[in-house]
């Protein structure tokens, strides 16, 4: 699984003298472990809350003495999912890390994440709460650009009802451009992409581990009818 986290250091109000505090936020129900060399600590959640995406999260707090300052590996595990991050602790302040197993771009039942907006789309593309529907062609582009180095895989949960031929099909991936092609011969400027033919609902994975820049999430399609339910990074 890819690291998916937000890290910041801030003032440590209420901290013990010379002690650092590592504050970890992870999905509710996770077991969180921090490790450095032979030293390992695990802790259960202390407070439950929801994040900006209305996902159930929990807070975990670890005290780190000066003798153990250094780089700690923070790992969260829940069922078959794991994710991790490295945090460098160097002084007596609070360090905050948020870990997520999946970073949703679009999630069925909740719609497009508040972190994104539609930069461009064709008239045949309809965004709903449960799915994104295409009844003919063009596609969509989402902004802002994403730092692809934080993830290894882009996943698409989709059902393709029909395509015109092997030439015309939905394609999803990361692009350097916000432009949408007007026909199948146009260059959509994908950095990485995956083409999808006619299929019952299925999840497709695109390896983005070689993309070392910020890029736009883009979906293009021509003369195809499909419904996308979930789109996410790991």
C-alpha positions in Angstrom: 0.0 0.0 0.0 1.2 3.5 -0.7 1.9 6.0 2.0 -1.0 8.5 2.2 -0.5 11.1 4.8 -0.4 14.7 5.8 2.5 15.7 8.1 3.0 19.0 9.9 4.9 20.1 13.0 3.5 22.7 15.4 3.6 24.1 18.8 3.2 21.5 21.5 1.0 23.3 24.0 0.7 21.2 27.2 3.6 18.9 26.4 6.1 17.7 29.0 9.4 19.4 29.1 11.8 17.8 26.6 9.2 15.3 25.4 7.8 15.3 21.9 4.3 14.2 21.1 3.4 12.3 18.0 -0.3 12.8 17.2 -1.6 10.3 14.6 -5.0 10.4 12.9 -6.1 7.2 11.3 -9.5 5.6 10.2 -11.6 4.6 13.2 -10.9 1.0 14.3 -7.2 1.0 13.2 -4.3 -0.2 15.3 -1.5 2.3 15.2 2.1 1.4 15.8 5.2 3.6 15.8 8.7 2.0 15.5 12.3 3.2 15.6 15.0 0.5 15.6 14.2 -2.0 18.3 11.7 0.4 20.0 8.0 -0.1 19.1 4.8 1.3 20.6 1.2 0.5 19.9 -1.8 2.4 21.1 -5.6 2.4 20.7 -7.7 5.4 19.8 -8.3 8.2 22.3 -10.9 10.3 20.5 -13.2 9.6 17.5 -14.2 12.3 15.0 -14.9 12.9 11.3 -12.5 14.5 8.7 -13.3 16.9 5.9 -14.6 14.0 3.8 -17.0 12.9 6.6 -15.0 9.7 7.2 -14.8 8.2 10.7 -11.3 8.9 12.1 -9.6 8.5 15.5 -6.7 10.2 17.3 -3.7 8.4 18.7 -1.0 10.1 20.9 2.5 8.9 21.6 5.1 10.5 23.9 8.7 10.4 22.7 11.6 11.1 25.0 14.7 13.0 23.8 16.7 9.7 23.9 14.4 8.4 21.2 14.4 11.4 18.9 14.9 10.4 15.3 12.9 9.0 12.4 9.9 6.9 13.4 7.9 4.7 11.1 4.2 5.1 11.8 1.9 2.3 10.7 -1.9 2.0 10.7 -3.6 -1.4 10.1 -7.3 -2.3 9.8 -8.5 -5.7 8.5 -6.4 -6.3 5.4 -5.4 -2.6 4.8 -2.2 -1.1 6.0 -0.5 2.3 5.4 2.6 4.0 6.8 4.6 7.1 7.0 8.0 8.3 8.3 8.1 11.1 10.8 11.3 12.8 11.9 11.1 13.9 15.5 13.9 16.3 16.6 12.6 18.6 19.4 9.9 18.9 22.1 6.9 19.8 20.1 3.9 18.1 18.6 4.1 16.3 15.3 0.9 15.5 13.5 0.4 12.7 10.9 -2.8 11.7 9.1 -2.9 8.2 7.6 -5.5 7.0 5.1 -5.9 3.6 3.4 -7.7 5.0 0.4 -7.8 8.6 -0.8 -11.1 9.0 -2.6 -11.5 11.3 -5.6 -15.1 10.2 -6.1 -17.0 7.9 -3.7 -20.3 6.3 -4.4 -22.9 7.7 -1.9 -20.9 10.8 -1.3 -20.0 12.1 -4.7 -17.0 14.2 -5.7 -14.5 14.8 -2.9 -14.5 18.4 -1.6 -10.8 18.5 -2.4 -11.5 18.5 -6.1 -13.5 20.5 -8.6 -14.5 19.8 -12.2 -12.0 21.7 -14.4 -13.5 20.7 -17.7 -16.1 18.1 -18.9 -18.2 17.2 -21.9 -22.0 17.7 -22.0 -22.6 14.0 -21.9 -20.9 13.7 -18.5 -23.2 13.8 -15.5 -21.8 13.9 -11.9 -24.2 12.6 -9.3 -23.9 11.5 -5.7 -23.8 7.8 -6.4 -21.9 7.8 -9.8 -20.5 9.6 -12.8 -22.4 8.7 -16.0 -21.3 9.1 -19.6 -23.8 8.6 -22.4 -21.6 9.5 -25.4 -18.1 11.1 -25.5 -15.5 13.6 -24.4 -14.8 13.0 -20.6 -13.7 15.2 -17.7 -10.7 16.7 -15.9 -10.4 17.4 -12.2 -8.3 20.0 -10.5 -6.1 20.8 -8.6 -3.2 18.8 -9.8 -2.2 15.9 -7.6 1.3 15.1 -6.2 1.6 11.7 -7.8 4.7 10.8 -5.7 2.5 10.2 -2.7 0.7 7.3 -4.3 1.4 4.2 -6.3 -1.9 3.3 -7.8 -5.0 4.9 -9.2 -8.2 2.8 -9.0 -11.4 3.0 -11.1 -14.6 1.2 -10.2 -16.7 1.2 -13.4 -19.3 -0.5 -15.6 -19.0 0.0 -19.3 -22.3 -0.8 -21.0 -21.2 -0.3 -24.6 -18.4 1.0 -26.8 -18.5 1.7 -30.6 -15.4 -0.3 -31.4 -12.0 -1.2 -30.1 -10.9 2.3 -31.0 -13.5 4.0 -28.9 -13.5 3.4 -25.1 -13.2 5.1 -21.8 -9.6 5.8 -20.6 -8.6 7.0 -17.2 -5.2 8.3 -15.9 -3.1 11.2 -15.0 -2.4 14.0 -17.5 -0.2 17.1 -17.8 -3.0 19.0 -19.5 -6.6 20.1 -18.7 -7.6 19.9 -22.4 -10.1 17.3 -23.5 -9.7 15.8 -27.0 -12.5 16.3 -29.4 -12.1 13.0 -31.2 -10.2 9.8 -30.7 -7.2 11.0 -32.7 -6.4 13.9 -30.3 -3.6 13.7 -27.8 -5.0 13.8 -24.3 -1.5 14.2 -23.0 -1.7 11.3 -20.5 1.4 10.6 -18.5 -0.1 7.2 -17.7 -3.4 5.7 -18.7 -5.5 2.6 -18.8 -8.1 1.8 -21.6 -11.3 0.0 -20.6 -13.5 -2.0 -23.0 -17.0 -3.2 -22.4 -17.3 -4.8 -19.0 -19.6 -5.6 -16.1 -18.8 -3.6 -13.0 -15.2 -4.1 -12.1 -12.2 -2.4 -10.5 -9.3 -1.5 -12.6 -5.9 -0.5 -11.3 -3.4 1.9 -12.9 0.3 1.9 -11.8 1.3 5.5 -11.3 4.5 4.8 -9.4 6.7 6.2 -12.2 5.0 9.6 -12.3 7.2 12.0 -10.4 5.3 15.2 -10.8 1.9 16.9 -10.1 -0.8 15.9 -12.6 -4.5 16.1 -13.3 -6.9 13.3 -13.0 -8.5 12.8 -16.4 -11.1 10.5 -18.0 -11.7 10.5 -21.7 -14.3 8.6 -23.7 -15.7 8.3 -27.3 -19.0 6.8 -28.3 -19.3 4.8 -25.1 -21.9 4.4 -22.4 -20.5 3.9 -18.9 -21.1 4.5 -15.2 -18.2 5.1 -12.7 -18.9 4.5 -9.0 -15.5 5.1 -7.3 -12.2 6.6 -8.2 -9.4 6.6 -5.6 -5.7 6.6 -4.9 -3.6 4.2 -2.8 
